[in-house]
Amino acid sequence: MSYTMDFALNLGSAYAGLTDLRAQLVDTGGSNTGSAVSSGFTEVASGRYLWHYASFPDDHRGGVKFYSAAASSTILAFMAINPEDGEYNTDLSTLPADVWSYTTRQLTTTANNDVAAVDGSDINITIGATLDATISGLSISASWSKVYFTVKHQHSDADSEAIVQIVVSNPGGGSDGLKYLNEDAATANQGSLTVNQVAGTVRIILADDASVTLEERLEIYYDLKQLVSDGTSSILTSGTCNIVPAVTLSIS
């Protein structure tokens, strides 16, 4: 028996009016599963689409990549699919307990912080408030040399076009801190990352002086990436980032 899920795609105004969007399911190894799907796409705003699909195979685990048929080699968005999120989650009475007991990725915040876990490791940044969030359950190499936290409109954007990018080096260096803000060079001391390799955690701090300059953006992308001293690199985790407004914007 198949199951149904809906996905929100924020591709940006540069991708408004697309009529040839495709969705391709992939397995956990990244190999295509079945044929690309061309139906179920609705543009709800300029460059923002809803994809509704009612035929996910039983127990499908992996992801779905989205692209335009006119440029099929350019992946516009990618999202993970887990049966727990759709197929197995028909009894909503257990949902609160399931969320709090889920341990693969956990986002924790202090009680007076406006950032909260939305879904797994997804992050909210509140405009004009300090972001102080710790992501746990990460497989951090003992020989890590750098860790980056990056927020972008699109995966394909250059790092210099990042909405937020913070970096930390091991050992620490003069380039550590907030590197980019709103697609421009930033003030380093307005952001920081703290890596605890043994505990498998990264603490992310973005000062309110920086967040107050951000614009409201929904369902954009972030990741945590590690560079290792042997020249390899890997994504520690990734997800959706929402930048949401506060009622009070004063920071002094």
N, C-alpha and C positions, 0 to 999 in steps of 0.2 A: 504494500500500500504506500503510495507516494505521499509527500507532505508539502505544505505551502509555506513560503517565507517571502517577505518584502524587504527590499534594500533601497536606501536613499543614497543617491550619487550626487555629490557636489563637485561638478567638473569645472565650474567657473564660467564666466560670461564668454570666454574665448571659444567655448564649446556649445554655445547656445544653438538651438535649431537643428541638432543632429537627428536625422531620420534613419540612420543605418547602424545604430548601436547594436552590439552583439554581446552576449554573455556566454562564456565558456567555462563549464565546470572542470575542475582539476582534482586529482586525488592528492593524498598526503605527500606523494613524491613529485608533484608538479606536473604529472602527465594528464593530458586531456581525457575527460570522461564523456563519452557521447559526442553529439554534434553541437555546434554553436546554436544558441537560441536567439532569434530575432524579434520575438514577440514579448509583450508585457511591459514595454517602456512607455512612460508618460512624462513629458516635460512639465513640471509644476511651476517653474520659474526659470529665468534666464540661466541656462547652464546647469540647472538642478533637475534631476530626473528621479522618478520612482520606478523600480523594476519589481513587478509582481510575477511570481513563478509558482505554479501549483503542482509541479511534477518532479520535485527532488526525489531521487531514488531512496528507498529504505536504507538506513544506516550510512548514508553518504557522509564521509568526513574528508575535508580538504578545503577547497575554496572555490571562488568564482572570479574570473578576470573579465574585465569589460574593455571593449575597444570599438573603434569605428571600422566598418567593413572597408572603407576607403584607405585605411592605414592600419591594417591588422597587426602589424608588428609593434605598434605603439600601444602599450597597455595604459589605459586612462585611469583605471582604478582596480584594486584587488581587495577582496574581503574573505575572511575565513568563514567556513561553514562547519559547525559541529552539531551532531544530532541532538545534543542536550539543549541547544538554543531553539529548536523548532519541533523536530519529530517527537522527542521524548518529553516535551514540556507542555503537555495538554492539561495536566492537573495543576491549575494555578494556586491551589490552596497550599501547596508545598513550596511555592516560589520564594517567599522571604527566607525560609530556612535554607533552601538550596543556595541562594545568593551568598549568605553569610558563611556557609560552610565550604564554599568553593575556594580551594587553596592553590590552584595552579599559578594564578597571578593575583596579588592582593595590593590594592592601593590604600594607603593609610594617610590620614591627615589629622592635624590637631583640632580640638573642639572649636576653636575660634577662627578656623580657616574656611574660606569659601569654596575650596576645591574639594570635589568628592568623586568617588568611584562611580561611574555611570553604568558601565557594563564591562566586567572583567578589569582590564587595565586601561580603559579609556579615561581621558582626563578632561576636566573643565578648568579653564582659566577665567577668573572673574576680573573684569576691567576695574582697575583702581584698587585692587586688593593683592596682598602678597601671596604668591603661590608657594606653598610649602608641602610637598607631597613626596612620599617614599614608596617606591615600587620594589616589591620583594619577589622572591622565587626566581631570581635570575641566575643563569649559569655564567659567572664571570671568571675569566681565565686568571690564574695566579700571576701570569706575566703580561697582564693588560698594560698598554702604554698610553692609550687615550680612550675616553668615553665621550660621545656626543649625544646631546638631547636636541632634536630638531623638530620644528613644526613648520609645515609648508601647505600651500594651497594644493599642489599636485606633487606626486612622487617625482616627476621629471624636472621640476624646478631646480635650478642651480642652488647650491648652498648659500651663495650670496643673495639669493632671492627669498631666503627663509623669513618667515614671520618672527620666529624665535630660534636661535641656536646658542646653546651653552656647551662649553667644552671643559674637561678637566684632564690633566696629564699625570702620568706616573713615571718618575717623580714630578711634582708640581712645577709649572713653568710660568713665565711671564705672560703667556697668551691665554691662560686659564680665565674662565668667567664667561660673561655674556659676550658673544662674538657678533651676532647679527640680531637686529630688531627692526621689524617693518621694512625688510629688504635693504637695510643700510647698516653700516658699521655702528657698533653699540658701545656703551660704557661698560667696561668689563666688570666692575664691582656691583652691577645691578643684577647679576645672576651667578649661580654657582651650582656645582654638582659635588656630592660627597659619595664616594664609592666605598662600600664595605664588602670586599671580595669574599671573605669567609662567610659572612651572613647572607650574601647574594642579594644585596640591596643597593639602590641608588636613590639618594635624596636630591630632589630638584627644588631649587629656590629661585624665584623670579620676583624682584622687588616691585613694590607698588608703583615706584617712580617709572618703571618700565611698562608694567601692565596697563597703566592709565593711558598710555599712548596707543594701545591696540584698538582695532575696530571689531565690532561683533562679527563673528564668523562661526558657522555651524558645520559640523561633520567634515573638518579638514583633517590632515594626517600628521601623525608624529611617530618617531621611533627613538629608541636608545640603541646606539651602535658602539661596539668596542673594537679598538685596534689592538693587536697583540704584537709583542716585540719580535716574533718570528716573521712578521710581514703579512699575516693573515688578519681577517676581520670578520665580524658576524653581527647580526641584529639580535640584541638581547630581548627586545620586545617591541611591539608596535601596536598602534590602535588609532582611534578617532579622538580628535581634540576639538572641543567646543570653546569658543571665546564668547563669554556671555556678559551682558552689562550688569552693573550694580545700580541700586537706586542712588546711593551716595557716592560721588566720584572724588570728593575732596580727600587729599592724602596728607594734609598738614593743617 
